Every structure is written in structure tokens, then in C-alpha cells.
Amino acid sequence: MAAGDVVINGVTVDIDDPCALVKELRKAELMLATGGGIVRARFGDDDVQFSSASLSALRELINRYEVLCAAKCGTRLRYAKRMRFVR
């Protein structure tokens, strides 16, 4: 395992690839939402454990990496709406 790798649910992912991280974190979220139990994520020497009680914290982490992935790919997550008043 390289210095920039993390382990999420037994899958090694490069921490510099936010799109791959989002994919694995979504799998962890689905597992938790369906009662899959405890999910572990290892970031270097830190071992993070998610359970059904921390589903909201996992969702915030997913949102953060989705934004990073969108920036890396050059896609937009939000679009502005324009309005025009007609008389």
C-alpha cells in the first residue's frame, strides 16, 4: 500500500483520486443504509469506523468528495436558473 492510499471496506483507493473515493464511499453508505453493519476506512495510519449512527457524517464526506471529483472532471454540480419578467 502506497503512502497516498486508503482502505475503504477492504478496497485500496488512491486518496488523490476523489472520483474513486466517492465510488467506494457510496458503496459504504449503501451498505450502512441497508443494515450492513460497521464500515471501516483507513487513511494512512488513521482508522475510521462508520456505523449506522454516523450515516450523516458519511454523507457529508461523500458530498465533499463529489465536489472535488466534479472539479477534477470539469463538470458542474449546480446550475443557475435565469428568470425574466415579461409585461
C-alpha positions as CSV (number, residue, x, y, z in Angstrom):
1,M,0.0,0.0,0.0
2,A,1.5,3.4,-1.1
3,A,1.5,6.5,1.1
4,G,-1.4,8.1,-0.7
5,D,-3.7,5.0,-0.5
6,V,-6.7,4.5,1.8
7,V,-8.6,1.3,2.5
8,I,-12.4,1.5,2.5
9,N,-14.2,-1.7,3.2
10,G,-11.1,-3.7,2.2
11,V,-10.7,-1.9,-1.1
12,T,-7.5,0.1,-1.6
13,V,-8.1,3.5,-3.2
14,D,-5.8,6.4,-4.1
15,I,-6.6,9.4,-1.9
16,D,-5.7,11.7,-4.7
17,D,-8.5,10.3,-6.9
18,P,-11.7,11.9,-5.5
19,C,-13.9,10.1,-8.0
20,A,-12.7,6.6,-6.9
21,L,-13.2,7.7,-3.3
22,V,-16.7,8.8,-4.0
23,K,-17.5,5.4,-5.6
24,E,-16.2,3.4,-2.6
25,L,-17.9,5.8,0.0
26,R,-21.2,5.4,-1.8
27,K,-20.9,1.6,-1.5
28,A,-20.2,2.1,2.2
29,E,-23.2,4.4,2.5
30,L,-25.5,1.8,0.8
31,M,-24.2,-0.9,3.0
32,L,-25.0,1.1,6.1
33,A,-28.4,2.2,4.9
34,T,-29.4,-1.4,4.3
35,G,-28.2,-2.5,7.7
36,G,-24.8,-3.8,6.6
37,G,-23.2,-3.0,9.9
38,I,-19.8,-1.3,10.5
39,V,-17.7,0.0,7.7
40,R,-14.0,0.8,8.2
41,A,-11.9,3.3,6.3
42,R,-8.2,3.7,6.7
43,F,-6.5,7.0,5.9
44,G,-2.8,6.4,6.3
45,D,-2.4,5.5,10.0
46,D,-5.8,6.7,10.9
47,D,-8.6,4.1,11.1
48,V,-12.1,5.5,10.8
49,Q,-15.1,3.4,11.6
50,F,-18.6,4.2,10.4
51,S,-21.7,2.7,11.8
52,S,-25.4,3.4,11.2
53,A,-25.2,6.2,13.8
54,S,-22.8,8.2,11.6
55,L,-24.6,8.0,8.3
56,S,-24.9,11.8,8.2
57,A,-21.2,12.2,8.7
58,L,-20.6,9.7,5.9
59,R,-23.0,11.7,3.6
60,E,-21.1,14.9,4.3
61,L,-17.8,13.2,3.4
62,I,-19.4,11.9,0.1
63,N,-20.6,15.4,-0.7
64,R,-17.1,16.8,-0.1
65,Y,-15.5,14.3,-2.5
66,E,-18.3,14.7,-5.1
67,V,-17.4,18.4,-5.3
68,L,-13.7,17.5,-5.7
69,C,-14.5,14.9,-8.3
70,A,-16.6,17.4,-10.3
71,A,-13.8,20.0,-10.1
72,K,-11.3,17.4,-11.3
73,C,-13.5,16.3,-14.2
74,G,-14.6,19.8,-15.1
75,T,-18.3,19.2,-14.6
76,R,-20.8,21.4,-12.8
77,L,-22.9,20.2,-10.0
78,R,-25.1,23.2,-9.7
79,Y,-26.7,25.3,-12.4
80,A,-28.0,28.8,-12.1
81,K,-31.5,29.5,-13.2
82,R,-32.4,32.7,-15.0
83,M,-35.7,34.5,-14.8
84,R,-37.2,37.1,-17.0
85,F,-40.3,39.2,-16.3
86,V,-42.5,39.8,-19.3
87,R,-45.0,42.6,-19.3
